[in-house]
Amino acid sequence: MSWGTELWDQFDNLEKHTQWGIDVLEKYIKFVKERTEIELSYAKQLRNLSKKYQPKKNSKEEEEYRYTSTRAFLATLNEMNDYAGQHEVISENMTSLITGELTRYVQELKQERKSHFHDGRKAQQHIETCWKQLEASKRRFERDCKEADRAQQYFEKMDADINVTKADVEKARQQAQLRHQMAEDSKAEYSSTLQKFNSEQHDHYYTHIPNIFQKIQEMEERRIVRIGESMKTFAEVDRQVIPIIGKCLDEITKAAESIDHKNDSQLVIEAFKSGFEPPGDIDFEDFTQPMKRTVSESSLSNSRGDGKSEPKFGGKSKGKLWPFIKKNKLSLKLGAGPEDFSNLPPEQRRKKLQQKVDELNKDIQKEMDQRDALTKMKDVYIKNPQMGDPASVDHRLAELGQNIEKLRIEVQKFEGWLAEVEGRLPMRTEQARRQSGLYEAQNSSAVNSCAQDRESPDGSYTEEQSQETEMKVPATDFDDEFDDEEPLPTIGTCKALYTFEGQNEGTISVAEGEMLYVIEEDKGDGWTRIRRNEDEEGYVPTSYVEVYLDKNAKGAMTYI
């Protein structure tokens, strides 16, 4: 089976077929290239997806990842990131092993094909030239033969005519002989040219063309083998990453199996346990004996002499928001509160204090390690003065000593508060019962007041009756003052970029994509004051919203 013998007369068709083969190869290269682009795009989307759901640093989301279910989700996100990396590997390997190699091979193939068909055209041109020479020789021989016949006929005619002179007859005879000689020469030349052409034609169709077509056949077969190998590589590149992808999926399964619902339930208790004990029974108030009417100390409500109910702390007063006083704005920042965390329930306060003590102890240990290192360095300088001046570290040692002393004072302060809280927690006293009743009342929808125990506007707990009495009048005055205050005008609008859970006093919760009104710009503290409607306004982190300020705002108020 040889193209040289079987397809000796199909030069044009072979040229078209080999060009088609190159087109097929280029089409396959384009297919693989588009596949690599898809793999890269998919990997990029997977990485963006994983990044989108990663917990933001120093946010509430980080705290949520102490639960086993959210930790498993975080592990899933990390594994998806690795999963995306394998698709990038697929793209890189296909680019280097297939598209890159085949692109170079196509260029070489085009050059080789061009060379072979150039040789074929050259051979065709040569045989066509030989054929033209043969035809010219043949026509010349034919013409000379005809000329010789005419010259002979003319001589015979002249020789038979008695009126023609002998000289004219001799001239005709010589002309006839000359033409016969020319015919013989043309015959010999034609015979020689014919033999040469037959030899060239035999070599052309049995040697030159078969050799050229055989090379073209080998070139085409190599192309077919090469595209087959590339298809195998295409599958092998995918197969190589399957074990790693399987490992990623195994890790996701392992993370899912590590979820412990009991442990998560316990963490919820630790996170939200207040340490208060449930309120005791409410004493019966006998209104049949006016002189003996009393109010139980454990009652959750108390009538005020002026007939007004006490404002709910952290809530609204007469349709206005309690916390929005410009002079107290700094206290509204996220996480702001008393140093001793007295604004928190006992159990949460104990956890915060313990955490603070641990942090301070770590800082002390760090400072002590530095001091020990400098002390050793000073000893080395004392023993080897050429290495350094021992006095050069005295200033730093003194500074570290002062830092350690300050930190120890801080630790003692927080340990004192911690001991106070831990001393209270196990006790079941009337005062603790009243505190528990107050804590429950502050989270209910209808709260009036508690007789001897309530929370002050700054979030701290007070226990003395005298403090409660002193606070009642200022709270009422504040209500009146706040009612008279004109509401702030809107100065623009904003769009929430992220969901924000406003759990601290003075903040407001917003949902991603929600449109709200801006009533006070960020003053450099990272908070923007916004309004949802006439009864809902508060502060949100400036980075959580996109603000559109109205430069021509005249103070007109509209509500969502």
Disulfide bonds with the S-S distance in Angstrom:
none
